[in-house]
């Protein structure tokens, strides 16, 4: 197609610069590093799990210590736990958690338990031990606790029981501890 008359358009074909003279082509954009979204999510999840595990471990430790620690919060509680450990469960190690260190004068209650064990052997029976209410007397860091200890056994089909009143002196050291025992006459 011919350009119209009087047009300024040249009839010479357009000249183009040789390819050597062209400016270099724009470099393709550098590839973006792959998004690390998954790594970030995993890192956050791992951090949260670590915190939860640590919190669970601390909570477990605290709850275990509370459950395993002997309850020596009051004089009557200490005596009750001591009697249960010493006379019912017959667990000397557990009973020692409720006694004064070194100076405990508990020969009388030890003699009662020895007598119980001998009678069980002689009669071939099991003697059950129980006690009544625990009456606390005293204030401050020393108190005494009195109770009636009952020993019950069935011998030849006949239930028999004996009762004695006992006094336990307790001191507040690291909680309340039983320091002496005596039979009240």
Phi and psi in degrees as a GROMACS rama.xvg file:
@    title "Ramachandran Plot"
@    xaxis  label "Phi"
@    yaxis  label "Psi"
@TYPE xy
-91.0366  143.012  UNK-2
-71.8182  150.719  UNK-3
-62.3894  156.966  UNK-4
-64.5127  144.814  UNK-5
76.3688  7.11451  UNK-6
-79.4673  154.956  UNK-7
-86.5326  0.740663  UNK-8
-77.0235  130.271  UNK-9
-77.1784  149.492  UNK-10
-90.7987  3.19503  UNK-11
-83.8136  134.166  UNK-12
-60.1083  146.355  UNK-13
-62.4757  137.425  UNK-14
-98.5731  139.184  UNK-15
-117.234  148.474  UNK-16
-69.8741  144.315  UNK-17
-61.5319  153.998  UNK-18
-60.4246  -22.9574  UNK-19
-70.965  -25.2576  UNK-20
-92.7328  -3.72031  UNK-21
-72.7109  145.856  UNK-22
-65.3169  150.704  UNK-23
-59.8101  145.052  UNK-24
-65.5652  145.309  UNK-25
-61.0701  134.3  UNK-26
-67.1851  141.844  UNK-27
-61.814  147.595  UNK-28
-59.5851  143.648  UNK-29
-60.914  138.393  UNK-30
-65.2723  135.117  UNK-31
-72.54  141.138  UNK-32
-61.0611  148.836  UNK-33
-60.1229  143.127  UNK-34
-67.8109  135.94  UNK-35
-102.553  37.7837  UNK-36
-61.9359  -42.9171  UNK-37
-62.9034  -42.1558  UNK-38
-63.2434  -41.0391  UNK-39
-64.2816  -44.6851  UNK-40
-62.1706  -44.9862  UNK-41
-63.7283  -37.8377  UNK-42
-64.8134  -43.5511  UNK-43
-64.9634  -44.9946  UNK-44
-61.7446  -42.9766  UNK-45
-62.6657  -40.7196  UNK-46
-63.2612  -44.3383  UNK-47
-63.9413  -43.1524  UNK-48
-62.4908  -39.6864  UNK-49
-63.0416  -42.8117  UNK-50
-64.4706  -43.2465  UNK-51
-63.3626  -40.897  UNK-52
-63.7307  -42.3241  UNK-53
-64.6161  -42.9064  UNK-54
-62.9083  -40.8425  UNK-55
-63.846  -41.1093  UNK-56
-64.9463  -43.7553  UNK-57
-64.2389  -43.8192  UNK-58
-61.7796  -44.5183  UNK-59
-60.1533  -42.3286  UNK-60
-62.3329  -46.9087  UNK-61
-63.935  -45.8307  UNK-62
-64.6453  -38.722  UNK-63
-63.6171  -44.6606  UNK-64
-62.5144  -39.2239  UNK-65
-65.542  -39.965  UNK-66
-74.0101  -35.0682  UNK-67
-86.8702  -20.8133  UNK-68
-71.7589  138.296  UNK-69
-67.9344  141.9  UNK-70
-88.2848  107.518  UNK-71
-124.408  39.5063  UNK-72
-75.2234  -21.8041  UNK-73
-147.265  158.588  UNK-74
-57.8167  -45.1556  UNK-75
-68.8551  -32.3762  UNK-76
-67.2909  -41.7298  UNK-77
-64.158  -43.2128  UNK-78
-66.2854  -43.3461  UNK-79
-59.3209  -46.1678  UNK-80
-67.0972  -36.6931  UNK-81
-63.5044  -48.0347  UNK-82
-61.9817  -40.6946  UNK-83
-63.5213  -44.3931  UNK-84
-69.0191  -41.4035  UNK-85
-83.2275  -43.7059  UNK-86
-97.2517  -34.3919  UNK-87
-90.3181  -56.3286  UNK-88
-80.2352  -21.8157  UNK-89
54.4908  46.1557  UNK-90
-112.255  97.1475  UNK-91
-62.5623  -38.0986  UNK-92
-63.385  -43.1983  UNK-93
-68.938  -39.6587  UNK-94
-62.9971  -35.1398  UNK-95
-63.2077  -22.094  UNK-96
-67.775  -15.5835  UNK-97
-111.501  10.4026  UNK-98
-115.398  153.969  UNK-99
-65.3364  143.984  UNK-100
-78.4663  138.878  UNK-101
72.4138  -66.2297  UNK-102
-87.0731  14.3552  UNK-103
-68.4225  130.886  UNK-104
-110.457  82.8901  UNK-105
-115.991  25.5369  UNK-106
-61.0642  -37.3941  UNK-107
-63.4514  -45.7743  UNK-108
-71.8588  -31.4912  UNK-109
-65.9411  -38.1829  UNK-110
-64.9014  -38.8521  UNK-111
-60.9532  -44.9999  UNK-112
-66.5464  -40.5987  UNK-113
-60.1298  -41.8686  UNK-114
-62.997  -41.3999  UNK-115
-59.6206  -46.238  UNK-116
-63.5816  -41.1177  UNK-117
-63.9889  -44.41  UNK-118
-66.2055  -36.6867  UNK-119
-61.9531  -41.457  UNK-120
-65.721  -46.3869  UNK-121
-64.1874  -44.2949  UNK-122
-92.667  -13.107  UNK-123
66.7688  35.8473  UNK-124
-128.642  169.253  UNK-125
-105.441  128.644  UNK-126
-99.8177  123.694  UNK-127
-92.2448  139.46  UNK-128
-116.369  134.529  UNK-129
-143.189  170.351  UNK-130
-146.386  158.39  UNK-131
-87.9374  -154.703  UNK-132
-64.9559  152.571  UNK-133
-105.976  113.036  UNK-134
-96.8939  120.405  UNK-135
-97.9435  131.203  UNK-136
-126.809  134.016  UNK-137
119.301  166.631  UNK-138
-140.46  171.945  UNK-139
75.8533  -139.142  UNK-140
-95.6928  1.27371  UNK-141
-131.624  143.473  UNK-142
-149.937  167.881  UNK-143
-126.396  148.753  UNK-144
-127.59  127.361  UNK-145
-113.696  143.302  UNK-146
-154.625  161.781  UNK-147
-101.049  121.134  UNK-148
-97.7908  127.018  UNK-149
-111.988  132.666  UNK-150
-114.921  125.036  UNK-151
-127.331  136.817  UNK-152
-148.582  154.325  UNK-153
-107.52  114.354  UNK-154
-117.261  122.652  UNK-155
51.8338  40.8438  UNK-156
80.174  0.135154  UNK-157
-111.928  125.55  UNK-158
-80.858  129.412  UNK-159
-126.643  147.536  UNK-160
-147.116  152.3  UNK-161
-128.449  144.55  UNK-162
-129.826  145.65  UNK-163
-142.464  147.857  UNK-164
-92.3084  133.477  UNK-165
-124.634  149.724  UNK-166
-122.731  132.394  UNK-167
-122.273  125.888  UNK-168
-92.7924  131.574  UNK-169
-124.95  150.459  UNK-170
-129.61  147.833  UNK-171
-92.6257  108.703  UNK-172
-117.079  -93.1341  UNK-173
-102.939  70.8576  UNK-174
90.4268  177.694  UNK-175
-82.6565  133.605  UNK-176
-129.28  143.211  UNK-177
-81.678  124.635  UNK-178
-111.53  -23.0911  UNK-179
-155.561  158.218  UNK-180
-137.587  147.05  UNK-181
-155.398  147.142  UNK-182
-83.7971  130.481  UNK-183
-87.4244  125.12  UNK-184
